[in-house]
Amino acid sequence: MNRGTSKRLMLLIIFICSASFTPSAYSQETSRLIIFHAGSLSIPFKEMAKAFTAKNPGVKIIREPSGSRTCARKIVDLGRPCDIMASADYTVIENLLIPAYASWNISFATNEMAIMYRADSRYADRINTVNWYKILLRKGVEYGHSDPNTDPCGYRSQIVWQLAERYYHVPGLYKQLKRHCPPKNIRPKETDLIALLEAGEIDYLFIYRSVCMQHKMPFVKLPDQINLGSSKYTSFYQHASIRISGKTPHSFIVKKGMPMIYGITIPKNAPHRAIAIKFIAFLLSKRGKEIMRQNGQTPLATPQATGNVSLLPTDLKRLVQLPD
């Protein structure tokens, strides 16, 4: 090798090494955000991510939707790294993550249960707020819900059925609705069932009102007394309950009916904590709240913090109400 060739080779090596360790290359590697979130947050969080990265162009957001309890299991059972966990039920974070895997929890939005259907679903022209359970129990009608052990929408559907029995004064209605819904119509998360509905495999689906709106699908508006969307009926909701799997094998949690509230936290193993704090601050900002509202998920006027709030990041403390 002559001197000129050797010099050019040395310069090339120096260039490659310096390019591999430039500050910009390093920031691109570390400016990631991993979010595990409820399936019902898929569309609003997609929009949230787009708006956030427009203000923070160096950040790559990786979203992974699944049933909220499945999100928690990925952290607890699989030890997967995650920067943000957003649940359709704030108590999932309370029951499965705090205190071992997360320190605090912020309640940030509400929703309500509804029944989604297609324009050509069986008896779609007749179903309404008063007769929906009669329609579902008719011969040939297929309906579904998500798995209560993986997804809050699943156990909320069962709570709605129990409340309907009491509200409509129909003894045994809960058992009838369970018996008429076969296992093939139960899936891990509520959004998995939309494909079955669109394919005509089922006629009706118990799901959140926000998801119906986001997908521009017709839905039955359930009475406030049973839709789990009104704090006015908190005491009535508590008449219903369902037992689901707990933190450990063979343990169980009893879920009572309550107004639905979404929760969000940063797990203790979060690899990109600073960016996670910034994203949650954006979620709780005026723009973030507007994105949630536009997607049918009413943001809480004042987000509530629970858990060990002494460990809540300073940038978030000013955006939430702390416990007395």
N, C-alpha and C positions, 0 to 999 in steps of 0.2 A: 504494500500500500504506500503510495507516495505521500509527501507532506501535505499537498493540497487536499487530497482525498481525506486524509486523517483529520485535517482541520475542519472540513465540512461535516464529517461524521460527529466530531466532538460538539460542534455548534448545534447539530440536530438533536443530540442527546440532551444538551442543556435546555433547548427550547421545549422538548417534550416534558422534561422534569418540571420546568417552571410552569408550564401550562397546567400540569396535573395538580399543582399546589397553589394556584392563584387564589386570592380571597374570594373571587366570584365563583370559582368552581367549588370551593368549600361551602359557601353559603347556599348554593344550589343543592348540595348534598344534604345539608342540615335543615333547609327551609321546607320541611314537609309537615303535614298535619294529618294524622290518622284518626278518623271519626267512626266509631261504631254507633249506629243510630237506629231507632225504630223505623219499620217499613213505612209508617204513616208520615214520617218526616222526609221521605225521599225527595219529593218535589220541592218543598220549601227549602230544604238544605242544599239542594242543587242550585237553586236561585241564590241562596245565601252564600254559597261557595263562590259563585260567579261574581257577585257584588264585592265579596271580601278580597278575592284575588285581583280585582280591578284596582283596588286601593293598595294591595300588597302583591305586586306582580312577581316577586321572587318566591312565592309560596305555592307548593303543589299540594292540593288537598285530595286525600284518598278516603272516599266514603264507602262504608260497608254496611248496608241495611240488612236487618234481620229482626226477628221478634225481640222485644226488649230484654226478656229473660235470657234469650240466647246470646244477646250482646254481653250480658253480665257473665254468662258461663264461659265465654271466650276468654275473659279476663281471669276469672276465678279458677276454672278447671284446666284451661289450656295455657294460661300464662302468657297470652299474646299481648304484645305492646300496643298501647292505645293512648292517644292524647286526649280524646274527649269521648265520653259515653253519654248519649242523650236517649232518655227513655220516655215512652208514652205514658208511663206511670211512675211518678217520682218515688213511690214506695219500693220499686224494684231496686233502686240504688240504696235505699235505706235498709232493705232486708238482706240483699245479697252482697253488697260492696262495702258498706260502712260497718265497722271501722277498719277492717283488715286491708281493704284494697282501695278505699277512697276515704277522705276525711270529711267532706262537706257535700252539700247538695243544694242546687238552686231550682226552685219551682218557677216556670216561666210562661206556660201557656195552658189553655183549656181546649176541650173538644166535647163531642157528644156522640152517642151511638145512633146509628140509622140502619136502614135496610136498603141496600143497593139492588137494582134490577135492570133488565133490558126493556126496551119498548115492546119487544115481542115475548117477554117472559109470560108463562102461563098466568092468566088472570091479571095481567098488568093493568088492564083497563078498569079493574074493579078494586084493587087493593088500596087501602087507606089507613089512616091512623087508628081507626076503630076496629077494623076487621082483619088486620094483617095476620094474626095468629090463626084465624079460621081459614084464610087462604093457604097458608103454609101447610096446614094439616090436610088439605085436600089431596085426593089420590092423584099421583103422577107429578106432584110439585116437588122439586128438589131445591134444597137450600143448604148453606154451609156456614162454617165459622172456623176461626183459627184455633190452634191447640192451646188450651188454658195453661199448660205447663211450660210453654215457650213464649207466649205472646199475651200481653194484657188484654188485647181485644178479644182473645179467646175466653178468658174468665169473665170479662165484662159482658160478653154475649149471654153467658149462663146466668149471670146476675140479673140481666134484663129479663130473661125468661122467668126467673123466680119472682121478680117484682111485678111482671105482667100478670102472673097468677093471682097475686094479691090485689093489684089495681083493677083488673077486669072482673074479679070475683069468680074465677073459673078454677075450682079445685082440681088438682092433678095436671094442670096445664104444663108445668115445668117438665114433668116426666113424659108427657105426650110429645112435647117438642124435642126432647132428647132422643126418644125412641124413634121418631120419624126422620132423624138426621143421621145417616149411616157414616161409619168411619171414613169411607172414601171421600166424603165431603168436608173432611177436617184436614187442614194443612198447617205447616209450621208458623206462618205469619199471614195476616189478613190480606196483604197485597198479593200473595200467591194465588188466592182464590179468584182474583179478577180475571185471570186467563180462563179459568173454568166457566165463569159467568159469560164472558165474551164468546166462548166456544159453544155455548148452549148446553154445557154439561150440568149446570145448575141454573135455577131461575132467580134465586134470591141469595143475598149475602149479607151477613151481619158485619158491619164495618163502620168506621168513623165517618161522620158527616163531611169532614174536610176532604177525605179521599174521594167521596162521591162528587164533590164540587170540583176537585182538581182534575178528575177524569171526565167531567161533564156527563155524568151518568144520572139517570132518574133515581130517586130514592124516596122511601117512606119516612116522613118526619115523625119520630116517636114522641109521645107525651113527655113533658118535662119530668113528670113523676117517675118515669122509668128509664129515661135516656142517659142518666148519669152526668148530665151537663149543667145542672142547676144547684147551686149551694143552698137554695131555698128548701130543697127536699132532702137535705143531708140525713136527717133522722129517718125518713122513709126508706132511703137507699140502704140503710144499715140493717133492715129486716132480712136482707139477702146475703148469703155468703157461700163460698166454695173453697174446698181444700185442694191445694196444689203442692207440688214438690218444694222442699225447703233447701237449705244451704248444703246439707249433706245427704248421702243416700239414705233412704228409708225415713227421712224427716219430712215434715210437712208444715205449710203455712196456711192459715185460714185467712182468706181474703174477704173482707166485708164490703158491701156496696158503699161507694163514696163518690163524690164529684170527681171527675177525671182531671188530673193535673199532670203536665209533663215536667220532667226533671232533667238536669244536666250536671255533670261533674267532670273533674279531671282526675283520672286514676293516679295512684301513687307511682306507678311504673311509667308514667308518660315520658316519652323520650324528647318531646318538643314542647315543653311546658310554657315557655314564653309566648309562642305562637298560639297555643291553645287558649291562654288567658286573653290574648288579643281577639281571638275569634268569638269567645263567649261575650266579651265586652261589645263586640259588633252586634251579636245576636240580641243583646239587651238594649241596644241603642234605638233611637227613633226609626232609623232605616231598617234595622233588623226586625223590629216589632211590626213595621208596615208590611214586610215580606210575609211574616206569619199571618197577619190579618188578611192579606190578599188571598192567601191559600186556605182560608176557612178555619184557621186555628187562632182563636182570640188570645192575644198576649195578656198576661196579668199586668194590671196597671202598675203594680209594684211587685217585682219578683221577690220571692221569699227565700231566705237562706236558712238551712238547718244543718245539723251535725256539729262538728268541731269548727265553728266559724272563726275561731282564733287563727286557724290555718288558711282561711280564705284570702286569696291574693288581694293586696291593697287596691289594685285597679278595679276589682270587682265589688269590694265592700261598699263603695260609694254608689253602686248601681242597684243595690238590693236592700231589703229590710231585714235587719238582724233580729234574732230572738231577744226578748227582754232578759 
